[in-house]
Amino acid sequence: MAFDDNVFINCPYDVEYLPLLRPLVFTVLYAGLNPRLASERLNSGETRISKIVELIRESRYAIHDLSRIQAARKGEYFRLNMPFELGLDVGCATFSSDRHLREKRCLILEKERYRYQIAISDLSSSDIEAHHNDPVRIVQVVRNWLVNEVGRDLPGPSGLYDKFSVFMGENFDRLMACGFTKEDIRDLQIAELMKYMREWLDATTPNSA
């Protein structure tokens, strides 16, 4: 897809975040947009920073989740990748001589609404949306941003989450019938899951965007 259809998603990729990531990418796909994630291709010869810069430059929109800026356990380091990639995205839009890049737009997410101000006070005047680690809530805030900032016509948040739930159930049954185990489905890479989401959306809501 073209620059105007790409949405760079900057978030954790661990098991704990999957209940949020799955409905997040479903919502973006339902809007007729193209989620771009660092995990979309596995090339051991490609440096991660080069991949991130490429994805940022190719995406007009971005969703940055800063909910891991605080360590979860004593002695654990907090996560800097997400704030770093947000900085790259803001810098790309701010300092570029390319008119299209200067028109980039982003949504910043956090677990709690004002917690980020302690770690990144430079964002204190920015609009940050809190998802509270709730999959239904993340659909709501992403859906509302896509409607208000991107101009997409979408169902209500509850209806959209219901569609995601239907997809997950039907996809589970389909994969089980194709020889997948419950563990295989649980561990499915997000890039493969997005392929199944696209197929389901093409078959059920071809004019959803």
VOPA-113716 format. One record per residue (C-alpha): residue number from 1; residue in one letter; x, y, z. Coordinates in nm, 3 decimals. Each point is the difference from the previous one (the first is absolute). Example, Ala and Ser with C-alpha at 12.3 -4.5 7.8 and 13.67 -1.06 7.14 Angstrom:
<atom resi="1" resn="a" u="1.230" v="-0.450" w="0.780"/>
<atom resi="2" resn="s" u="0.137" v="0.344" w="-0.066"/>
//
This chain:
<atom resi="1" resn="m" u="0.000" v="0.000" w="0.000"/>
<atom resi="2" resn="a" u="0.097" v="0.363" w="-0.041"/>
<atom resi="3" resn="f" u="0.139" v="0.243" w="0.259"/>
<atom resi="4" resn="d" u="-0.348" v="0.139" w="0.077"/>
<atom resi="5" resn="d" u="-0.131" v="-0.347" w="0.092"/>
<atom resi="6" resn="n" u="0.284" v="-0.116" w="0.224"/>
<atom resi="7" resn="v" u="-0.022" v="0.005" w="0.381"/>
<atom resi="8" resn="f" u="0.326" v="-0.063" w="0.186"/>
<atom resi="9" resn="i" u="-0.073" v="-0.183" w="0.326"/>
<atom resi="10" resn="n" u="0.261" v="0.045" w="0.272"/>
<atom resi="11" resn="c" u="-0.076" v="-0.230" w="0.292"/>
<atom resi="12" resn="p" u="0.127" v="-0.297" w="0.202"/>
<atom resi="13" resn="y" u="-0.003" v="-0.340" w="-0.171"/>
<atom resi="14" resn="d" u="-0.005" v="-0.224" w="0.305"/>
<atom resi="15" resn="v" u="-0.270" v="-0.247" w="0.100"/>
<atom resi="16" resn="e" u="-0.150" v="0.236" w="0.258"/>
<atom resi="17" resn="y" u="-0.073" v="0.264" w="-0.264"/>
<atom resi="18" resn="l" u="-0.165" v="-0.232" w="-0.253"/>
<atom resi="19" resn="p" u="-0.353" v="0.047" w="0.142"/>
<atom resi="20" resn="l" u="0.038" v="0.369" w="-0.089"/>
<atom resi="21" resn="l" u="0.197" v="-0.033" w="-0.324"/>
<atom resi="22" resn="r" u="-0.245" v="-0.236" w="-0.167"/>
<atom resi="23" resn="p" u="-0.309" v="0.225" w="0.027"/>
<atom resi="24" resn="l" u="0.217" v="0.304" w="-0.075"/>
<atom resi="25" resn="v" u="0.117" v="-0.131" w="-0.337"/>
<atom resi="26" resn="f" u="-0.350" v="-0.132" w="-0.076"/>
<atom resi="27" resn="t" u="-0.141" v="0.350" w="0.049"/>
<atom resi="28" resn="v" u="0.262" v="0.152" w="-0.231"/>
<atom resi="29" resn="l" u="-0.067" v="-0.265" w="-0.265"/>
<atom resi="30" resn="y" u="-0.377" v="0.047" w="0.029"/>
<atom resi="31" resn="a" u="0.055" v="0.367" w="-0.078"/>
<atom resi="32" resn="g" u="0.159" v="-0.101" w="-0.331"/>
<atom resi="33" resn="l" u="0.349" v="0.097" w="0.115"/>
<atom resi="34" resn="n" u="0.322" v="-0.198" w="0.004"/>
<atom resi="35" resn="p" u="0.168" v="-0.072" w="0.337"/>
<atom resi="36" resn="r" u="0.380" v="0.013" w="-0.022"/>
<atom resi="37" resn="l" u="0.191" v="-0.178" w="0.277"/>
<atom resi="38" resn="a" u="0.364" v="-0.076" w="0.057"/>
<atom resi="39" resn="s" u="-0.098" v="-0.367" w="0.031"/>
<atom resi="40" resn="e" u="-0.159" v="-0.010" w="-0.347"/>
<atom resi="41" resn="r" u="0.313" v="-0.152" w="-0.153"/>
<atom resi="42" resn="l" u="0.277" v="-0.213" w="0.147"/>
<atom resi="43" resn="n" u="0.331" v="0.073" w="-0.171"/>
<atom resi="44" resn="s" u="0.300" v="-0.075" w="0.219"/>
<atom resi="45" resn="g" u="0.223" v="0.208" w="-0.229"/>
<atom resi="46" resn="e" u="-0.205" v="0.316" w="0.052"/>
<atom resi="47" resn="t" u="0.073" v="0.225" w="0.294"/>
<atom resi="48" resn="r" u="-0.303" v="0.087" w="0.213"/>
<atom resi="49" resn="i" u="0.065" v="0.374" w="-0.006"/>
<atom resi="50" resn="s" u="0.016" v="0.002" w="-0.381"/>
<atom resi="51" resn="k" u="-0.332" v="-0.183" w="-0.013"/>
<atom resi="52" resn="i" u="-0.161" v="0.241" w="0.247"/>
<atom resi="53" resn="v" u="0.119" v="0.309" w="-0.190"/>
<atom resi="54" resn="e" u="-0.132" v="-0.147" w="-0.325"/>
<atom resi="55" resn="l" u="-0.341" v="-0.074" w="0.153"/>
<atom resi="56" resn="i" u="-0.025" v="0.350" w="0.147"/>
<atom resi="57" resn="r" u="0.088" v="0.168" w="-0.330"/>
<atom resi="58" resn="e" u="-0.254" v="-0.216" w="-0.186"/>
<atom resi="59" resn="s" u="-0.291" v="0.069" w="0.239"/>
<atom resi="60" resn="r" u="-0.212" v="0.314" w="0.019"/>
<atom resi="61" resn="y" u="-0.159" v="-0.119" w="0.324"/>
<atom resi="62" resn="a" u="0.143" v="-0.157" w="0.314"/>
<atom resi="63" resn="i" u="-0.124" v="-0.147" w="0.327"/>
<atom resi="64" resn="h" u="0.253" v="0.009" w="0.283"/>
<atom resi="65" resn="d" u="-0.069" v="-0.191" w="0.322"/>
<atom resi="66" resn="l" u="0.214" v="0.120" w="0.291"/>
<atom resi="67" resn="s" u="-0.159" v="-0.226" w="0.261"/>
<atom resi="68" resn="r" u="0.327" v="-0.182" w="0.071"/>
<atom resi="69" resn="i" u="0.201" v="0.302" w="0.112"/>
<atom resi="70" resn="q" u="-0.015" v="-0.126" w="0.358"/>
<atom resi="71" resn="a" u="0.173" v="-0.320" w="0.114"/>
<atom resi="72" resn="a" u="-0.240" v="-0.269" w="0.120"/>
<atom resi="73" resn="r" u="0.230" v="-0.158" w="0.259"/>
<atom resi="74" resn="k" u="0.274" v="0.112" w="0.237"/>
<atom resi="75" resn="g" u="0.337" v="0.001" w="-0.175"/>
<atom resi="76" resn="e" u="-0.154" v="-0.011" w="-0.346"/>
<atom resi="77" resn="y" u="0.097" v="0.264" w="-0.256"/>
<atom resi="78" resn="f" u="-0.278" v="0.204" w="-0.151"/>
<atom resi="79" resn="r" u="-0.058" v="-0.010" w="-0.376"/>
<atom resi="80" resn="l" u="0.151" v="0.280" w="-0.210"/>
<atom resi="81" resn="n" u="-0.075" v="-0.132" w="-0.351"/>
<atom resi="82" resn="m" u="-0.349" v="0.149" w="-0.018"/>
<atom resi="83" resn="p" u="0.093" v="0.356" w="0.111"/>
<atom resi="84" resn="f" u="0.303" v="-0.015" w="-0.230"/>
<atom resi="85" resn="e" u="-0.212" v="-0.093" w="-0.301"/>
<atom resi="86" resn="l" u="-0.253" v="0.271" w="0.087"/>
<atom resi="87" resn="g" u="0.289" v="0.247" w="-0.003"/>
<atom resi="88" resn="l" u="0.111" v="-0.124" w="-0.342"/>
<atom resi="89" resn="d" u="-0.354" v="0.046" w="-0.134"/>
<atom resi="90" resn="v" u="-0.038" v="0.351" w="0.142"/>
<atom resi="91" resn="g" u="0.344" v="0.094" w="-0.130"/>
<atom resi="92" resn="c" u="-0.081" v="-0.135" w="-0.345"/>
<atom resi="93" resn="a" u="-0.309" v="0.221" w="-0.020"/>
<atom resi="94" resn="t" u="0.162" v="0.305" w="0.159"/>
<atom resi="95" resn="f" u="0.329" v="0.023" w="-0.186"/>
<atom resi="96" resn="s" u="-0.084" v="-0.147" w="-0.340"/>
<atom resi="97" resn="s" u="-0.004" v="0.221" w="-0.309"/>
<atom resi="98" resn="d" u="-0.255" v="-0.238" w="-0.154"/>
<atom resi="99" resn="r" u="-0.351" v="0.149" w="0.020"/>
<atom resi="100" resn="h" u="-0.160" v="-0.343" w="0.033"/>
<atom resi="101" resn="l" u="0.216" v="-0.093" w="0.297"/>
<atom resi="102" resn="r" u="-0.083" v="0.328" w="0.172"/>
<atom resi="103" resn="e" u="-0.367" v="-0.102" w="-0.018"/>
<atom resi="104" resn="k" u="0.054" v="-0.315" w="0.205"/>
<atom resi="105" resn="r" u="-0.246" v="-0.061" w="0.286"/>
<atom resi="106" resn="c" u="0.033" v="-0.220" w="0.308"/>
<atom resi="107" resn="l" u="-0.201" v="-0.136" w="0.290"/>
<atom resi="108" resn="i" u="0.183" v="-0.049" w="0.332"/>
<atom resi="109" resn="l" u="-0.131" v="-0.263" w="0.240"/>
<atom resi="110" resn="e" u="0.077" v="-0.068" w="0.363"/>
<atom resi="111" resn="k" u="-0.129" v="-0.233" w="0.269"/>
<atom resi="112" resn="e" u="-0.105" v="0.290" w="0.226"/>
<atom resi="113" resn="r" u="-0.079" v="0.348" w="-0.126"/>
<atom resi="114" resn="y" u="0.258" v="0.215" w="0.182"/>
<atom resi="115" resn="r" u="0.266" v="-0.251" w="0.104"/>
<atom resi="116" resn="y" u="0.222" v="0.079" w="-0.303"/>
<atom resi="117" resn="q" u="0.059" v="0.357" w="0.125"/>
<atom resi="118" resn="i" u="0.238" v="-0.133" w="0.266"/>
<atom resi="119" resn="a" u="0.221" v="-0.167" w="-0.261"/>
<atom resi="120" resn="i" u="-0.042" v="0.230" w="-0.303"/>
<atom resi="121" resn="s" u="-0.097" v="0.344" w="0.118"/>
<atom resi="122" resn="d" u="0.049" v="0.142" w="-0.352"/>
<atom resi="123" resn="l" u="-0.332" v="-0.166" w="-0.090"/>
<atom resi="124" resn="s" u="-0.190" v="0.173" w="0.279"/>
<atom resi="125" resn="s" u="-0.200" v="0.217" w="-0.242"/>
<atom resi="126" resn="s" u="-0.078" v="-0.289" w="-0.236"/>
<atom resi="127" resn="d" u="-0.326" v="-0.192" w="-0.017"/>
<atom resi="128" resn="i" u="0.067" v="-0.350" w="0.131"/>
<atom resi="129" resn="e" u="-0.265" v="-0.272" w="0.002"/>
<atom resi="130" resn="a" u="-0.005" v="-0.260" w="0.279"/>
<atom resi="131" resn="h" u="-0.104" v="-0.359" w="-0.077"/>
<atom resi="132" resn="h" u="0.032" v="-0.141" w="0.356"/>
<atom resi="133" resn="n" u="0.121" v="-0.331" w="-0.150"/>
<atom resi="134" resn="d" u="-0.359" v="-0.058" w="-0.113"/>
<atom resi="135" resn="p" u="-0.050" v="-0.145" w="-0.353"/>
<atom resi="136" resn="v" u="-0.346" v="0.158" w="-0.030"/>
<atom resi="137" resn="r" u="0.139" v="0.338" w="0.099"/>
<atom resi="138" resn="i" u="0.286" v="-0.017" w="-0.251"/>
<atom resi="139" resn="v" u="-0.250" v="-0.065" w="-0.279"/>
<atom resi="140" resn="q" u="-0.196" v="0.303" w="0.117"/>
<atom resi="141" resn="v" u="0.292" v="0.244" w="0.008"/>
<atom resi="142" resn="v" u="0.152" v="-0.121" w="-0.328"/>
<atom resi="143" resn="r" u="-0.339" v="-0.003" w="-0.171"/>
<atom resi="144" resn="n" u="-0.078" v="0.355" w="0.119"/>
<atom resi="145" resn="w" u="0.339" v="0.125" w="-0.120"/>
<atom resi="146" resn="l" u="-0.051" v="-0.159" w="-0.342"/>
<atom resi="147" resn="v" u="-0.340" v="0.166" w="-0.029"/>
<atom resi="148" resn="n" u="0.098" v="0.345" w="0.124"/>
<atom resi="149" resn="e" u="0.359" v="0.037" w="-0.125"/>
<atom resi="150" resn="v" u="0.014" v="-0.230" w="-0.302"/>
<atom resi="151" resn="g" u="-0.357" v="0.052" w="-0.119"/>
<atom resi="152" resn="r" u="-0.113" v="-0.364" w="-0.007"/>
<atom resi="153" resn="d" u="-0.365" v="-0.105" w="0.025"/>
<atom resi="154" resn="l" u="-0.012" v="-0.285" w="0.254"/>
<atom resi="155" resn="p" u="-0.255" v="-0.184" w="0.214"/>
<atom resi="156" resn="g" u="-0.028" v="0.087" w="0.367"/>
<atom resi="157" resn="p" u="0.270" v="-0.128" w="0.234"/>
<atom resi="158" resn="s" u="-0.211" v="-0.281" w="0.147"/>
<atom resi="159" resn="g" u="-0.114" v="-0.116" w="-0.343"/>
<atom resi="160" resn="l" u="0.356" v="0.005" w="-0.126"/>
<atom resi="161" resn="y" u="0.125" v="-0.206" w="0.293"/>
<atom resi="162" resn="d" u="-0.284" v="-0.246" w="-0.059"/>
<atom resi="163" resn="k" u="0.122" v="-0.045" w="-0.358"/>
<atom resi="164" resn="f" u="0.351" v="-0.065" w="0.129"/>
<atom resi="165" resn="s" u="-0.135" v="-0.263" w="0.241"/>
<atom resi="166" resn="v" u="-0.193" v="-0.171" w="-0.281"/>
<atom resi="167" resn="f" u="0.314" v="-0.008" w="-0.213"/>
<atom resi="168" resn="m" u="0.208" v="-0.150" w="0.281"/>
<atom resi="169" resn="g" u="-0.255" v="-0.276" w="0.057"/>
<atom resi="170" resn="e" u="-0.043" v="-0.084" w="-0.367"/>
<atom resi="171" resn="n" u="0.375" v="0.015" w="-0.062"/>
<atom resi="172" resn="f" u="0.063" v="-0.236" w="0.292"/>
<atom resi="173" resn="d" u="-0.244" v="-0.256" w="-0.142"/>
<atom resi="174" resn="r" u="0.149" v="0.036" w="-0.348"/>
<atom resi="175" resn="l" u="0.357" v="-0.051" w="0.116"/>
<atom resi="176" resn="m" u="-0.091" v="-0.296" w="0.220"/>
<atom resi="177" resn="a" u="-0.159" v="-0.162" w="-0.304"/>
<atom resi="178" resn="c" u="0.323" v="0.064" w="-0.195"/>
<atom resi="179" resn="g" u="0.221" v="-0.192" w="0.244"/>
<atom resi="180" resn="f" u="0.097" v="0.276" w="0.243"/>
<atom resi="181" resn="t" u="0.004" v="-0.075" w="0.372"/>
<atom resi="182" resn="k" u="-0.125" v="0.239" w="0.268"/>
<atom resi="183" resn="e" u="0.366" v="0.074" w="0.079"/>
<atom resi="184" resn="d" u="0.074" v="0.072" w="-0.368"/>
<atom resi="185" resn="i" u="-0.287" v="0.248" w="-0.012"/>
<atom resi="186" resn="r" u="0.103" v="0.160" w="0.328"/>
<atom resi="187" resn="d" u="0.358" v="0.049" w="-0.129"/>
<atom resi="188" resn="l" u="-0.102" v="0.118" w="-0.350"/>
<atom resi="189" resn="q" u="0.227" v="0.277" w="-0.129"/>
<atom resi="190" resn="i" u="-0.180" v="0.334" w="-0.036"/>
<atom resi="191" resn="a" u="0.091" v="0.026" w="-0.370"/>
<atom resi="192" resn="e" u="-0.176" v="-0.331" w="-0.072"/>
<atom resi="193" resn="l" u="-0.297" v="0.098" w="0.214"/>
<atom resi="194" resn="m" u="-0.035" v="0.325" w="-0.198"/>
<atom resi="195" resn="k" u="-0.011" v="-0.205" w="-0.321"/>
<atom resi="196" resn="y" u="-0.296" v="-0.195" w="0.138"/>
<atom resi="197" resn="m" u="-0.162" v="0.324" w="0.114"/>
<atom resi="198" resn="r" u="0.028" v="0.144" w="-0.352"/>
<atom resi="199" resn="e" u="-0.150" v="-0.315" w="-0.152"/>
<atom resi="200" resn="w" u="-0.290" v="0.005" w="0.246"/>
<atom resi="201" resn="l" u="-0.068" v="0.370" w="-0.055"/>
<atom resi="202" resn="d" u="0.013" v="-0.041" w="-0.379"/>
<atom resi="203" resn="a" u="-0.256" v="-0.279" w="0.027"/>
<atom resi="204" resn="t" u="-0.235" v="0.163" w="0.251"/>
<atom resi="205" resn="t" u="0.033" v="0.379" w="-0.024"/>
<atom resi="206" resn="p" u="0.146" v="0.087" w="-0.342"/>
<atom resi="207" resn="n" u="-0.124" v="0.361" w="0.023"/>
<atom resi="208" resn="s" u="0.083" v="0.056" w="0.368"/>
<atom resi="209" resn="a" u="0.240" v="0.296" w="-0.046"/>
//
